[in-house]
Amino acid sequence: MAGSDYYSDTDPSAMEVWVKHFRKMDPVRRVQLALEHSETRFKLVELNVREAYPQARDREVFLRVAARHLTRDQMIGAYGWDPELHP
């Protein structure tokens, strides 16, 4: 199965059941799940940033979260914030 290396900790038979279930799922529901997954991931990254930088204000937290998803050039271009200057 293509991409199954990503789930190397998952039993192959369990993965096959999950894939079959996912393929049968309504496309709208699949998009909903993808969006929920993305939202959860961003919240976890935000929690990680807040833990690493407890004194950071909301704007700095936002920038640090964004910097984990964008390139340095994108951060500078979009927000005028250089992550290399704010380790």
PDB file of N, CA, C and O in Angstrom, chain B, residues numbered from 101:
ATOM      1  N   MET B 101       0.839  -1.170   0.000  1.00  0.00           N
ATOM      2  CA  MET B 101       0.000   0.000   0.000  1.00  0.00           C
ATOM      3  C   MET B 101       0.888   1.238   0.000  1.00  0.00           C
ATOM      4  O   MET B 101       1.782   1.360   0.837  1.00  0.00           O
ATOM      5  N   ALA B 102       0.648   2.148  -0.926  1.00  0.00           N
ATOM      6  CA  ALA B 102       1.459   3.359  -1.043  1.00  0.00           C
ATOM      7  C   ALA B 102       1.296   4.220   0.200  1.00  0.00           C
ATOM      8  O   ALA B 102       0.189   4.397   0.706  1.00  0.00           O
ATOM      9  N   GLY B 103       2.398   4.746   0.678  1.00  0.00           N
ATOM     10  CA  GLY B 103       2.371   5.640   1.821  1.00  0.00           C
ATOM     11  C   GLY B 103       2.242   4.940   3.165  1.00  0.00           C
ATOM     12  O   GLY B 103       2.175   5.608   4.197  1.00  0.00           O
ATOM     13  N   SER B 104       2.206   3.618   3.178  1.00  0.00           N
ATOM     14  CA  SER B 104       2.008   2.917   4.443  1.00  0.00           C
ATOM     15  C   SER B 104       3.227   3.003   5.355  1.00  0.00           C
ATOM     16  O   SER B 104       3.120   2.711   6.546  1.00  0.00           O
ATOM     17  N   ASP B 105       4.391   3.399   4.821  1.00  0.00           N
ATOM     18  CA  ASP B 105       5.574   3.568   5.670  1.00  0.00           C
ATOM     19  C   ASP B 105       5.322   4.624   6.739  1.00  0.00           C
ATOM     20  O   ASP B 105       5.876   4.550   7.836  1.00  0.00           O
ATOM     21  N   TYR B 106       4.491   5.597   6.418  1.00  0.00           N
ATOM     22  CA  TYR B 106       4.177   6.664   7.356  1.00  0.00           C
ATOM     23  C   TYR B 106       3.512   6.098   8.608  1.00  0.00           C
ATOM     24  O   TYR B 106       3.668   6.647   9.699  1.00  0.00           O
ATOM     25  N   TYR B 107       2.784   5.019   8.454  1.00  0.00           N
ATOM     26  CA  TYR B 107       2.075   4.393   9.556  1.00  0.00           C
ATOM     27  C   TYR B 107       2.755   3.092   9.972  1.00  0.00           C
ATOM     28  O   TYR B 107       2.091   2.083  10.211  1.00  0.00           O
ATOM     29  N   SER B 108       4.062   3.124  10.055  1.00  0.00           N
ATOM     30  CA  SER B 108       4.816   1.901  10.330  1.00  0.00           C
ATOM     31  C   SER B 108       4.490   1.291  11.693  1.00  0.00           C
ATOM     32  O   SER B 108       4.770   0.114  11.922  1.00  0.00           O
ATOM     33  N   ASP B 109       3.906   2.070  12.596  1.00  0.00           N
ATOM     34  CA  ASP B 109       3.555   1.531  13.904  1.00  0.00           C
ATOM     35  C   ASP B 109       2.160   0.917  13.926  1.00  0.00           C
ATOM     36  O   ASP B 109       1.709   0.434  14.965  1.00  0.00           O
ATOM     37  N   THR B 110       1.475   0.933  12.780  1.00  0.00           N
ATOM     38  CA  THR B 110       0.118   0.407  12.683  1.00  0.00           C
ATOM     39  C   THR B 110       0.141  -0.981  12.053  1.00  0.00           C
ATOM     40  O   THR B 110       0.787  -1.197  11.027  1.00  0.00           O
ATOM     41  N   ASP B 111      -0.561  -1.908  12.669  1.00  0.00           N
ATOM     42  CA  ASP B 111      -0.670  -3.255  12.114  1.00  0.00           C
ATOM     43  C   ASP B 111      -1.245  -3.158  10.700  1.00  0.00           C
ATOM     44  O   ASP B 111      -2.253  -2.481  10.501  1.00  0.00           O
ATOM     45  N   PRO B 112      -0.629  -3.818   9.714  1.00  0.00           N
ATOM     46  CA  PRO B 112      -1.100  -3.720   8.326  1.00  0.00           C
ATOM     47  C   PRO B 112      -2.570  -4.096   8.144  1.00  0.00           C
ATOM     48  O   PRO B 112      -3.261  -3.477   7.335  1.00  0.00           O
ATOM     49  N   SER B 113      -3.060  -5.090   8.874  1.00  0.00           N
ATOM     50  CA  SER B 113      -4.470  -5.458   8.726  1.00  0.00           C
ATOM     51  C   SER B 113      -5.381  -4.371   9.287  1.00  0.00           C
ATOM     52  O   SER B 113      -6.452  -4.118   8.734  1.00  0.00           O
ATOM     53  N   ALA B 114      -4.976  -3.736  10.360  1.00  0.00           N
ATOM     54  CA  ALA B 114      -5.752  -2.625  10.914  1.00  0.00           C
ATOM     55  C   ALA B 114      -5.741  -1.445   9.949  1.00  0.00           C
ATOM     56  O   ALA B 114      -6.750  -0.761   9.779  1.00  0.00           O
ATOM     57  N   MET B 115      -4.600  -1.215   9.325  1.00  0.00           N
ATOM     58  CA  MET B 115      -4.500  -0.127   8.363  1.00  0.00           C
ATOM     59  C   MET B 115      -5.412  -0.379   7.169  1.00  0.00           C
ATOM     60  O   MET B 115      -6.049   0.545   6.663  1.00  0.00           O
ATOM     61  N   GLU B 116      -5.474  -1.606   6.729  1.00  0.00           N
ATOM     62  CA  GLU B 116      -6.333  -1.949   5.597  1.00  0.00           C
ATOM     63  C   GLU B 116      -7.806  -1.689   5.918  1.00  0.00           C
ATOM     64  O   GLU B 116      -8.553  -1.198   5.072  1.00  0.00           O
ATOM     65  N   VAL B 117      -8.216  -2.019   7.139  1.00  0.00           N
ATOM     66  CA  VAL B 117      -9.592  -1.752   7.571  1.00  0.00           C
ATOM     67  C   VAL B 117      -9.853  -0.250   7.563  1.00  0.00           C
ATOM     68  O   VAL B 117     -10.897   0.202   7.093  1.00  0.00           O
ATOM     69  N   TRP B 118      -8.909   0.514   8.081  1.00  0.00           N
ATOM     70  CA  TRP B 118      -9.059   1.970   8.130  1.00  0.00           C
ATOM     71  C   TRP B 118      -9.167   2.545   6.713  1.00  0.00           C
ATOM     72  O   TRP B 118     -10.025   3.388   6.451  1.00  0.00           O
ATOM     73  N   VAL B 119      -8.315   2.099   5.813  1.00  0.00           N
ATOM     74  CA  VAL B 119      -8.326   2.600   4.435  1.00  0.00           C
ATOM     75  C   VAL B 119      -9.650   2.266   3.760  1.00  0.00           C
ATOM     76  O   VAL B 119     -10.225   3.120   3.085  1.00  0.00           O
ATOM     77  N   LYS B 120     -10.143   1.049   3.927  1.00  0.00           N
ATOM     78  CA  LYS B 120     -11.431   0.664   3.326  1.00  0.00           C
ATOM     79  C   LYS B 120     -12.560   1.532   3.875  1.00  0.00           C
ATOM     80  O   LYS B 120     -13.420   1.994   3.125  1.00  0.00           O
ATOM     81  N   HIS B 121     -12.551   1.747   5.176  1.00  0.00           N
ATOM     82  CA  HIS B 121     -13.567   2.596   5.804  1.00  0.00           C
ATOM     83  C   HIS B 121     -13.480   4.018   5.247  1.00  0.00           C
ATOM     84  O   HIS B 121     -14.502   4.619   4.917  1.00  0.00           O
ATOM     85  N   PHE B 122     -12.285   4.548   5.144  1.00  0.00           N
ATOM     86  CA  PHE B 122     -12.078   5.912   4.666  1.00  0.00           C
ATOM     87  C   PHE B 122     -12.542   6.062   3.219  1.00  0.00           C
ATOM     88  O   PHE B 122     -13.147   7.072   2.860  1.00  0.00           O
ATOM     89  N   ARG B 123     -12.261   5.068   2.397  1.00  0.00           N
ATOM     90  CA  ARG B 123     -12.661   5.129   0.990  1.00  0.00           C
ATOM     91  C   ARG B 123     -14.177   5.094   0.815  1.00  0.00           C
ATOM     92  O   ARG B 123     -14.699   5.662  -0.145  1.00  0.00           O
ATOM     93  N   LYS B 124     -14.884   4.439   1.723  1.00  0.00           N
ATOM     94  CA  LYS B 124     -16.343   4.363   1.648  1.00  0.00           C
ATOM     95  C   LYS B 124     -17.022   5.625   2.181  1.00  0.00           C
ATOM     96  O   LYS B 124     -18.204   5.859   1.933  1.00  0.00           O
ATOM     97  N   MET B 125     -16.269   6.421   2.906  1.00  0.00           N
ATOM     98  CA  MET B 125     -16.814   7.597   3.566  1.00  0.00           C
ATOM     99  C   MET B 125     -17.261   8.645   2.546  1.00  0.00           C
ATOM    100  O   MET B 125     -16.662   8.800   1.482  1.00  0.00           O
ATOM    101  N   ASP B 126     -18.318   9.351   2.899  1.00  0.00           N
ATOM    102  CA  ASP B 126     -18.808  10.449   2.093  1.00  0.00           C
ATOM    103  C   ASP B 126     -17.694  11.493   1.915  1.00  0.00           C
ATOM    104  O   ASP B 126     -17.012  11.821   2.886  1.00  0.00           O
ATOM    105  N   PRO B 127     -17.495  12.019   0.704  1.00  0.00           N
ATOM    106  CA  PRO B 127     -16.421  13.000   0.483  1.00  0.00           C
ATOM    107  C   PRO B 127     -16.517  14.233   1.381  1.00  0.00           C
ATOM    108  O   PRO B 127     -15.495  14.768   1.810  1.00  0.00           O
ATOM    109  N   VAL B 128     -17.718  14.677   1.659  1.00  0.00           N
ATOM    110  CA  VAL B 128     -17.877  15.837   2.543  1.00  0.00           C
ATOM    111  C   VAL B 128     -17.360  15.508   3.938  1.00  0.00           C
ATOM    112  O   VAL B 128     -16.705  16.335   4.573  1.00  0.00           O
ATOM    113  N   ARG B 129     -17.651  14.312   4.409  1.00  0.00           N
ATOM    114  CA  ARG B 129     -17.176  13.899   5.736  1.00  0.00           C
ATOM    115  C   ARG B 129     -15.661  13.788   5.758  1.00  0.00           C
ATOM    116  O   ARG B 129     -15.026  14.118   6.760  1.00  0.00           O
ATOM    117  N   ARG B 130     -15.079  13.324   4.654  1.00  0.00           N
ATOM    118  CA  ARG B 130     -13.610  13.235   4.591  1.00  0.00           C
ATOM    119  C   ARG B 130     -12.979  14.619   4.711  1.00  0.00           C
ATOM    120  O   ARG B 130     -11.971  14.797   5.394  1.00  0.00           O
ATOM    121  N   VAL B 131     -13.583  15.590   4.041  1.00  0.00           N
ATOM    122  CA  VAL B 131     -13.063  16.964   4.135  1.00  0.00           C
ATOM    123  C   VAL B 131     -13.223  17.483   5.561  1.00  0.00           C
ATOM    124  O   VAL B 131     -12.317  18.123   6.095  1.00  0.00           O
ATOM    125  N   GLN B 132     -14.378  17.207   6.181  1.00  0.00           N
ATOM    126  CA  GLN B 132     -14.585  17.624   7.569  1.00  0.00           C
ATOM    127  C   GLN B 132     -13.512  17.044   8.488  1.00  0.00           C
ATOM    128  O   GLN B 132     -12.956  17.746   9.332  1.00  0.00           O
ATOM    129  N   LEU B 133     -13.230  15.759   8.314  1.00  0.00           N
ATOM    130  CA  LEU B 133     -12.201  15.124   9.140  1.00  0.00           C
ATOM    131  C   LEU B 133     -10.834  15.744   8.908  1.00  0.00           C
ATOM    132  O   LEU B 133     -10.072  15.953   9.852  1.00  0.00           O
ATOM    133  N   ALA B 134     -10.523  16.040   7.648  1.00  0.00           N
ATOM    134  CA  ALA B 134      -9.229  16.663   7.338  1.00  0.00           C
ATOM    135  C   ALA B 134      -9.119  18.028   8.011  1.00  0.00           C
ATOM    136  O   ALA B 134      -8.074  18.371   8.563  1.00  0.00           O
ATOM    137  N   LEU B 135     -10.203  18.805   7.963  1.00  0.00           N
ATOM    138  CA  LEU B 135     -10.181  20.120   8.602  1.00  0.00           C
ATOM    139  C   LEU B 135     -10.074  20.005  10.116  1.00  0.00           C
ATOM    140  O   LEU B 135      -9.358  20.776  10.755  1.00  0.00           O
ATOM    141  N   GLU B 136     -10.784  19.044  10.684  1.00  0.00           N
ATOM    142  CA  GLU B 136     -10.685  18.824  12.130  1.00  0.00           C
ATOM    143  C   GLU B 136      -9.265  18.421  12.514  1.00  0.00           C
ATOM    144  O   GLU B 136      -8.732  18.884  13.523  1.00  0.00           O
ATOM    145  N   HIS B 137      -8.662  17.564  11.711  1.00  0.00           N
ATOM    146  CA  HIS B 137      -7.286  17.146  11.968  1.00  0.00           C
ATOM    147  C   HIS B 137      -6.342  18.347  11.919  1.00  0.00           C
ATOM    148  O   HIS B 137      -5.469  18.495  12.775  1.00  0.00           O
ATOM    149  N   SER B 138      -6.521  19.193  10.920  1.00  0.00           N
ATOM    150  CA  SER B 138      -5.670  20.381  10.796  1.00  0.00           C
ATOM    151  C   SER B 138      -5.846  21.307  11.994  1.00  0.00           C
ATOM    152  O   SER B 138      -4.868  21.822  12.536  1.00  0.00           O
ATOM    153  N   GLU B 139      -7.095  21.517  12.405  1.00  0.00           N
ATOM    154  CA  GLU B 139      -7.363  22.385  13.547  1.00  0.00           C
ATOM    155  C   GLU B 139      -6.710  21.829  14.815  1.00  0.00           C
ATOM    156  O   GLU B 139      -6.111  22.572  15.593  1.00  0.00           O
ATOM    157  N   THR B 140      -6.832  20.540  15.007  1.00  0.00           N
ATOM    158  CA  THR B 140      -6.223  19.901  16.176  1.00  0.00           C
ATOM    159  C   THR B 140      -4.711  20.046  16.140  1.00  0.00           C
ATOM    160  O   THR B 140      -4.081  20.339  17.157  1.00  0.00           O
ATOM    161  N   ARG B 141      -4.133  19.840  14.962  1.00  0.00           N
ATOM    162  CA  ARG B 141      -2.682  19.954  14.824  1.00  0.00           C
ATOM    163  C   ARG B 141      -2.219  21.371  15.168  1.00  0.00           C
ATOM    164  O   ARG B 141      -1.231  21.542  15.882  1.00  0.00           O
ATOM    165  N   PHE B 142      -2.928  22.389  14.662  1.00  0.00           N
ATOM    166  CA  PHE B 142      -2.551  23.769  14.958  1.00  0.00           C
ATOM    167  C   PHE B 142      -2.681  24.060  16.450  1.00  0.00           C
ATOM    168  O   PHE B 142      -1.846  24.768  17.013  1.00  0.00           O
ATOM    169  N   LYS B 143      -3.705  23.530  17.090  1.00  0.00           N
ATOM    170  CA  LYS B 143      -3.867  23.739  18.530  1.00  0.00           C
ATOM    171  C   LYS B 143      -2.730  23.093  19.307  1.00  0.00           C
ATOM    172  O   LYS B 143      -2.238  23.664  20.281  1.00  0.00           O
ATOM    173  N   LEU B 144      -2.311  21.909  18.885  1.00  0.00           N
ATOM    174  CA  LEU B 144      -1.194  21.249  19.559  1.00  0.00           C
ATOM    175  C   LEU B 144       0.105  22.027  19.375  1.00  0.00           C
ATOM    176  O   LEU B 144       0.898  22.146  20.309  1.00  0.00           O
ATOM    177  N   VAL B 145       0.323  22.553  18.175  1.00  0.00           N
ATOM    178  CA  VAL B 145       1.520  23.368  17.936  1.00  0.00           C
ATOM    179  C   VAL B 145       1.456  24.623  18.794  1.00  0.00           C
ATOM    180  O   VAL B 145       2.461  25.028  19.377  1.00  0.00           O
ATOM    181  N   GLU B 146       0.283  25.238  18.875  1.00  0.00           N
ATOM    182  CA  GLU B 146       0.139  26.438  19.707  1.00  0.00           C
ATOM    183  C   GLU B 146       0.440  26.127  21.172  1.00  0.00           C
ATOM    184  O   GLU B 146       1.134  26.894  21.840  1.00  0.00           O
ATOM    185  N   LEU B 147      -0.075  25.018  21.669  1.00  0.00           N
ATOM    186  CA  LEU B 147       0.216  24.632  23.052  1.00  0.00           C
ATOM    187  C   LEU B 147       1.704  24.430  23.268  1.00  0.00           C
ATOM    188  O   LEU B 147       2.247  24.825  24.300  1.00  0.00           O
ATOM    189  N   ASN B 148       2.363  23.814  22.296  1.00  0.00           N
ATOM    190  CA  ASN B 148       3.800  23.599  22.382  1.00  0.00           C
ATOM    191  C   ASN B 148       4.543  24.929  22.434  1.00  0.00           C
ATOM    192  O   ASN B 148       5.473  25.094  23.224  1.00  0.00           O
ATOM    193  N   VAL B 149       4.135  25.875  21.594  1.00  0.00           N
ATOM    194  CA  VAL B 149       4.769  27.201  21.582  1.00  0.00           C
ATOM    195  C   VAL B 149       4.531  27.905  22.914  1.00  0.00           C
ATOM    196  O   VAL B 149       5.451  28.490  23.485  1.00  0.00           O
ATOM    197  N   ARG B 150       3.309  27.848  23.402  1.00  0.00           N
ATOM    198  CA  ARG B 150       3.013  28.522  24.675  1.00  0.00           C
ATOM    199  C   ARG B 150       3.814  27.909  25.835  1.00  0.00           C
ATOM    200  O   ARG B 150       4.205  28.609  26.769  1.00  0.00           O
ATOM    201  N   GLU B 151       4.044  26.618  25.761  1.00  0.00           N
ATOM    202  CA  GLU B 151       4.854  25.962  26.796  1.00  0.00           C
ATOM    203  C   GLU B 151       6.316  26.383  26.689  1.00  0.00           C
ATOM    204  O   GLU B 151       6.979  26.612  27.701  1.00  0.00           O
ATOM    205  N   ALA B 152       6.814  26.483  25.459  1.00  0.00           N
ATOM    206  CA  ALA B 152       8.218  26.850  25.253  1.00  0.00           C
ATOM    207  C   ALA B 152       8.473  28.333  25.522  1.00  0.00           C
ATOM    208  O   ALA B 152       9.575  28.713  25.918  1.00  0.00           O
ATOM    209  N   TYR B 153       7.462  29.162  25.308  1.00  0.00           N
ATOM    210  CA  TYR B 153       7.597  30.617  25.474  1.00  0.00           C
ATOM    211  C   TYR B 153       6.449  31.120  26.349  1.00  0.00           C
ATOM    212  O   TYR B 153       5.538  31.778  25.846  1.00  0.00           O
ATOM    213  N   PRO B 154       6.476  30.823  27.646  1.00  0.00           N
ATOM    214  CA  PRO B 154       5.342  31.161  28.517  1.00  0.00           C
ATOM    215  C   PRO B 154       5.073  32.662  28.648  1.00  0.00           C
ATOM    216  O   PRO B 154       3.957  33.055  28.990  1.00  0.00           O
ATOM    217  N   GLN B 155       6.065  33.497  28.385  1.00  0.00           N
ATOM    218  CA  GLN B 155       5.873  34.944  28.495  1.00  0.00           C
ATOM    219  C   GLN B 155       5.399  35.584  27.183  1.00  0.00           C
ATOM    220  O   GLN B 155       5.121  36.782  27.135  1.00  0.00           O
ATOM    221  N   ALA B 156       5.313  34.783  26.134  1.00  0.00           N
ATOM    222  CA  ALA B 156       4.946  35.324  24.823  1.00  0.00           C
ATOM    223  C   ALA B 156       3.496  35.794  24.811  1.00  0.00           C
ATOM    224  O   ALA B 156       2.601  35.146  25.354  1.00  0.00           O
ATOM    225  N   ARG B 157       3.300  36.931  24.180  1.00  0.00           N
ATOM    226  CA  ARG B 157       1.940  37.443  23.987  1.00  0.00           C
ATOM    227  C   ARG B 157       1.314  36.732  22.791  1.00  0.00           C
ATOM    228  O   ARG B 157       1.994  36.035  22.039  1.00  0.00           O
ATOM    229  N   ASP B 158       0.020  36.920  22.631  1.00  0.00           N
ATOM    230  CA  ASP B 158      -0.719  36.210  21.586  1.00  0.00           C
ATOM    231  C   ASP B 158      -0.130  36.423  20.192  1.00  0.00           C
ATOM    232  O   ASP B 158      -0.059  35.476  19.409  1.00  0.00           O
ATOM    233  N   ARG B 159       0.289  37.635  19.871  1.00  0.00           N
ATOM    234  CA  ARG B 159       0.849  37.907  18.538  1.00  0.00           C
ATOM    235  C   ARG B 159       2.122  37.106  18.311  1.00  0.00           C
ATOM    236  O   ARG B 159       2.315  36.536  17.236  1.00  0.00           O
ATOM    237  N   GLU B 160       2.987  37.059  19.308  1.00  0.00           N
ATOM    238  CA  GLU B 160       4.222  36.289  19.167  1.00  0.00           C
ATOM    239  C   GLU B 160       3.909  34.798  19.030  1.00  0.00           C
ATOM    240  O   GLU B 160       4.542  34.101  18.236  1.00  0.00           O
ATOM    241  N   VAL B 161       2.954  34.317  19.786  1.00  0.00           N
ATOM    242  CA  VAL B 161       2.558  32.909  19.672  1.00  0.00           C
ATOM    243  C   VAL B 161       2.080  32.635  18.253  1.00  0.00           C
ATOM    244  O   VAL B 161       2.474  31.644  17.639  1.00  0.00           O
ATOM    245  N   PHE B 162       1.229  33.518  17.732  1.00  0.00           N
ATOM    246  CA  PHE B 162       0.742  33.371  16.368  1.00  0.00           C
ATOM    247  C   PHE B 162       1.900  33.289  15.382  1.00  0.00           C
ATOM    248  O   PHE B 162       1.922  32.411  14.520  1.00  0.00           O
ATOM    249  N   LEU B 163       2.860  34.198  15.504  1.00  0.00           N
ATOM    250  CA  LEU B 163       3.998  34.225  14.589  1.00  0.00           C
ATOM    251  C   LEU B 163       4.850  32.968  14.709  1.00  0.00           C
ATOM    252  O   LEU B 163       5.310  32.429  13.702  1.00  0.00           O
ATOM    253  N   ARG B 164       5.058  32.505  15.921  1.00  0.00           N
ATOM    254  CA  ARG B 164       5.865  31.298  16.111  1.00  0.00           C
ATOM    255  C   ARG B 164       5.154  30.052  15.557  1.00  0.00           C
ATOM    256  O   ARG B 164       5.799  29.159  15.009  1.00  0.00           O
ATOM    257  N   VAL B 165       3.843  30.000  15.702  1.00  0.00           N
ATOM    258  CA  VAL B 165       3.084  28.890  15.119  1.00  0.00           C
ATOM    259  C   VAL B 165       3.174  28.958  13.594  1.00  0.00           C
ATOM    260  O   VAL B 165       3.420  27.950  12.933  1.00  0.00           O
ATOM    261  N   ALA B 166       2.973  30.144  13.051  1.00  0.00           N
ATOM    262  CA  ALA B 166       3.056  30.312  11.594  1.00  0.00           C
ATOM    263  C   ALA B 166       4.438  29.924  11.083  1.00  0.00           C
ATOM    264  O   ALA B 166       4.565  29.315  10.021  1.00  0.00           O
ATOM    265  N   ALA B 167       5.473  30.278  11.842  1.00  0.00           N
ATOM    266  CA  ALA B 167       6.848  29.973  11.432  1.00  0.00           C
ATOM    267  C   ALA B 167       7.121  28.478  11.378  1.00  0.00           C
ATOM    268  O   ALA B 167       8.071  28.046  10.725  1.00  0.00           O
ATOM    269  N   ARG B 168       6.317  27.700  12.043  1.00  0.00           N
ATOM    270  CA  ARG B 168       6.478  26.239  11.984  1.00  0.00           C
ATOM    271  C   ARG B 168       5.805  25.642  10.755  1.00  0.00           C
ATOM    272  O   ARG B 168       5.952  24.454  10.468  1.00  0.00           O
ATOM    273  N   HIS B 169       5.066  26.479  10.036  1.00  0.00           N
ATOM    274  CA  HIS B 169       4.354  25.997   8.850  1.00  0.00           C
ATOM    275  C   HIS B 169       4.784  26.697   7.567  1.00  0.00           C
ATOM    276  O   HIS B 169       4.454  26.243   6.471  1.00  0.00           O
ATOM    277  N   LEU B 170       5.510  27.787   7.696  1.00  0.00           N
ATOM    278  CA  LEU B 170       5.945  28.565   6.532  1.00  0.00           C
ATOM    279  C   LEU B 170       7.465  28.631   6.486  1.00  0.00           C
ATOM    280  O   LEU B 170       8.142  28.418   7.492  1.00  0.00           O
ATOM    281  N   THR B 171       7.985  28.929   5.313  1.00  0.00           N
ATOM    282  CA  THR B 171       9.432  29.117   5.187  1.00  0.00           C
ATOM    283  C   THR B 171       9.823  30.459   5.792  1.00  0.00           C
ATOM    284  O   THR B 171       8.973  31.312   6.047  1.00  0.00           O
ATOM    285  N   ARG B 172      11.088  30.627   6.012  1.00  0.00           N
ATOM    286  CA  ARG B 172      11.600  31.898   6.541  1.00  0.00           C
ATOM    287  C   ARG B 172      11.229  33.034   5.604  1.00  0.00           C
ATOM    288  O   ARG B 172      10.752  34.075   6.058  1.00  0.00           O
ATOM    289  N   ASP B 173      11.436  32.856   4.310  1.00  0.00           N
ATOM    290  CA  ASP B 173      11.111  33.908   3.345  1.00  0.00           C
ATOM    291  C   ASP B 173       9.620  34.237   3.357  1.00  0.00           C
ATOM    292  O   ASP B 173       9.244  35.404   3.246  1.00  0.00           O
ATOM    293  N   GLN B 174       8.776  33.230   3.490  1.00  0.00           N
ATOM    294  CA  GLN B 174       7.336  33.474   3.563  1.00  0.00           C
ATOM    295  C   GLN B 174       6.979  34.258   4.823  1.00  0.00           C
ATOM    296  O   GLN B 174       6.133  35.151   4.780  1.00  0.00           O
ATOM    297  N   MET B 175       7.613  33.931   5.931  1.00  0.00           N
ATOM    298  CA  MET B 175       7.355  34.654   7.182  1.00  0.00           C
ATOM    299  C   MET B 175       7.751  36.115   7.066  1.00  0.00           C
ATOM    300  O   MET B 175       7.014  37.006   7.489  1.00  0.00           O
ATOM    301  N   ILE B 176       8.918  36.352   6.492  1.00  0.00           N
ATOM    302  CA  ILE B 176       9.381  37.732   6.339  1.00  0.00           C
ATOM    303  C   ILE B 176       8.467  38.480   5.375  1.00  0.00           C
ATOM    304  O   ILE B 176       8.083  39.620   5.638  1.00  0.00           O
ATOM    305  N   GLY B 177       8.119  37.844   4.263  1.00  0.00           N
ATOM    306  CA  GLY B 177       7.265  38.495   3.277  1.00  0.00           C
ATOM    307  C   GLY B 177       5.860  38.767   3.778  1.00  0.00           C
ATOM    308  O   GLY B 177       5.307  39.840   3.536  1.00  0.00           O
ATOM    309  N   ALA B 178       5.282  37.809   4.472  1.00  0.00           N
ATOM    310  CA  ALA B 178       3.896  37.945   4.910  1.00  0.00           C
ATOM    311  C   ALA B 178       3.746  38.759   6.194  1.00  0.00           C
ATOM    312  O   ALA B 178       2.793  39.523   6.342  1.00  0.00           O
ATOM    313  N   TYR B 179       4.688  38.595   7.118  1.00  0.00           N
ATOM    314  CA  TYR B 179       4.531  39.191   8.448  1.00  0.00           C
ATOM    315  C   TYR B 179       5.663  40.131   8.856  1.00  0.00           C
ATOM    316  O   TYR B 179       5.600  40.763   9.911  1.00  0.00           O
ATOM    317  N   GLY B 180       6.703  40.221   8.017  1.00  0.00           N
ATOM    318  CA  GLY B 180       7.836  41.062   8.382  1.00  0.00           C
ATOM    319  C   GLY B 180       8.543  40.547   9.620  1.00  0.00           C
ATOM    320  O   GLY B 180       9.140  41.328  10.361  1.00  0.00           O
ATOM    321  N   TRP B 181       8.487  39.251   9.854  1.00  0.00           N
ATOM    322  CA  TRP B 181       9.037  38.632  11.066  1.00  0.00           C
ATOM    323  C   TRP B 181      10.020  37.556  10.661  1.00  0.00           C
ATOM    324  O   TRP B 181       9.664  36.612   9.955  1.00  0.00           O
ATOM    325  N   ASP B 182      11.250  37.697  11.105  1.00  0.00           N
ATOM    326  CA  ASP B 182      12.304  36.750  10.775  1.00  0.00           C
ATOM    327  C   ASP B 182      12.481  35.765  11.924  1.00  0.00           C
ATOM    328  O   ASP B 182      12.983  36.142  12.982  1.00  0.00           O
ATOM    329  N   PRO B 183      12.078  34.512  11.736  1.00  0.00           N
ATOM    330  CA  PRO B 183      12.191  33.541  12.835  1.00  0.00           C
ATOM    331  C   PRO B 183      13.624  33.324  13.307  1.00  0.00           C
ATOM    332  O   PRO B 183      13.846  32.937  14.454  1.00  0.00           O
ATOM    333  N   GLU B 184      14.600  33.568  12.433  1.00  0.00           N
ATOM    334  CA  GLU B 184      16.000  33.396  12.847  1.00  0.00           C
ATOM    335  C   GLU B 184      16.450  34.466  13.832  1.00  0.00           C
ATOM    336  O   GLU B 184      17.429  34.275  14.554  1.00  0.00           O
ATOM    337  N   LEU B 185      15.745  35.585  13.866  1.00  0.00           N
ATOM    338  CA  LEU B 185      16.082  36.644  14.829  1.00  0.00           C
ATOM    339  C   LEU B 185      15.372  36.469  16.156  1.00  0.00           C
ATOM    340  O   LEU B 185      15.615  37.212  17.106  1.00  0.00           O
ATOM    341  N   HIS B 186      14.484  35.470  16.215  1.00  0.00           N
ATOM    342  CA  HIS B 186      13.695  35.223  17.425  1.00  0.00           C
ATOM    343  C   HIS B 186      13.731  33.744  17.789  1.00  0.00           C
ATOM    344  O   HIS B 186      12.709  33.060  17.733  1.00  0.00           O
ATOM    345  N   PRO B 187      14.927  33.246  18.167  1.00  0.00           N
ATOM    346  CA  PRO B 187      15.039  31.804  18.479  1.00  0.00           C
ATOM    347  C   PRO B 187      14.254  31.401  19.726  1.00  0.00           C
ATOM    348  O   PRO B 187      14.257  30.229  20.105  1.00  0.00           O
TER     349      PRO B 187
END
